[in-house]
Amino acid sequence: MTLNVPFEGTITGSGQFQLFRVQVLEATPLLIRLDDGAAGHRNELYVNLGSAPTQSIARYQSTDATADQGITVPFAAPGTW
């Protein structure tokens, strides 16, 4: 993904996932937001530096029982998130 460029896509079915990578060139706050138009959905968001996050290994996670999720990394180090 490119920083500051929204992605529009669809995840169909329960238990599906989608993996994104973004390159951070210099230390900066990083805001990641997932907007789901269906209020009854339950999404989870995981963020990690340098490797793909999982439910058990993630530096940051948002797992509230809601459709919309967001994570703020206060000072994202340079690298691949």
Number of C-alpha atoms within 10 A of each C-alpha: 10 10 12 9 7 10 10 6 7 8 9 8 7 9 7 8 11 8 8 9 16 12 14 18 11 11 12 13 12 17 13 14 14 15 12 15 9 10 10 10 12 15 20 17 22 21 24 17 19 12 12 15 18 13 11 8 13 15 12 14 20 17 15 13 12 15 17 20 20 16 16 15 15 11 11 18 16 14 13 15 18
